[in-house]
C-alpha cells in the first residue's frame, strides 16, 4: 500500500510473558513463579535427608527399652520397697493436690481481677514501715512462689520500694491461708507448728527487706519489664484461665517430682545416714534446709513432705518449710531471669542464712 500523506500507525508491541515488566508488577510476579517461563532455571527438588548411620541402634533401642521397663516393673512391682515407694508418692501427691488447685486458682483470680495499684496504696510511704506491711500483705496472694516473682517485679516497676517488694516476694507463698491450712492438716493436733511457720516465715521476709534497705545496691537489681495483672482490652476470665493453667501445670510438675524424690528419700536412704543427721539438731536443720532447696516443692505441698520426714526433729522440719518457699532451684532461676543474676545469687544466699536462723530461734521457743 502507498502512503496517502498521513502517518501510518504502528501497531503497539505487547511484551511477552516475563519480558519488559517491572519486577514489582503482577505479570512479573506471575512469570517469576513459573520455572520454565522466559528461560528461568528449574527449581531444585528437595531431597529427603538420609537416615543416620546408627539408625538400626535407635530402632533396636526404641523396641527393647519399653519392653525392658515393663518387664522390670512387672517383676519388681510387688517388692516391699517398691510398694512403700508407691504408697508414699501417691499419699503425698493426693494430699497436696487439692491445696495446689486452690492456691493456683486464687492466684490466677487475684492476678486477673485485683488491680496492682491496690498493693501500692496500702503501703506506707516510709520504706522502713513499708517492709513489715508488705510482709503481712503477702497473705493476699495465696498462690505458689512462682507467681510472687513476676508480681514483685511489676511492683518495683510501678514505684514500690524494692525492699517492700522483696518482703512481699518472700512472705506471699509462706504466710497465706492456703499454706497455713495445709500445714495444719499435715500436722494434725500440732497448732504450734502452724504458728511457728507463720512467725518464722514472716520474720525472715521482714528481716530480708530491712537488710536490702540497709545493704542493697541499685546495680545488683536489673529488673526486666514484664506485665502481670489485667491487660486493657482482654477478657479477665481468659486471663484467669491462662494464669491458672500456667501456674497449675508448672507447679504440678514440681509437686510430682518432689513427691517422687520424697518417696525415694524415704525408701532408699539407709537409716544409718538419717541417724547421723537426725541425731544432731544443727546437722538436721542444715540437711533439711539444703534438701528444701534441691527438691523445689510447691509451698502448698511442702508441709506434707515435711510431715513424712518423721525421723527428723520438729525444728529441722520447720526449717524445711520456711526455706523451701523462699529459696529453691526454680526460684533462683526465676529471680535471675527477672532481676538479674547478681541479685539472685546474693539474695538467695542471704535468704537461706536468715531463714535457717529464724527457724532455729522460733522453733527452739515454740516446738
Secondary structure, DSSP 8 states (H G I E B T S, - for coil): ----SS----------TTSS--TTSHHHHHHHT-TTGGG-------------TTHHHHHHHHHHHHHHHHHHHHHHTTSHHHHHHHHHHHHHHHHHHHHHHHHHHHHHHHHHHS-THHHHHHS-SSHHHHHHHHHHHGGG--S-HHHHHHHHHHHHHTT--HHHHHHHHHHHTTSSHHHHHHHHHHTTT-HHHHHHHHHHHHHHHHHHHHHHHHH--GGG--------S--TTS-HHHHHHHHHHHHHHHHHHHHHHHHHHHHHHHHHS-HHHHHHHHTSHHHHHHHHHHHHHHH---TTTHHHHHHH-TTS-HHHHHHHHHHHTTS-HHHHHHHHHHH-HHHHHHHHHHHHHHHHHHHHHHHHHH-
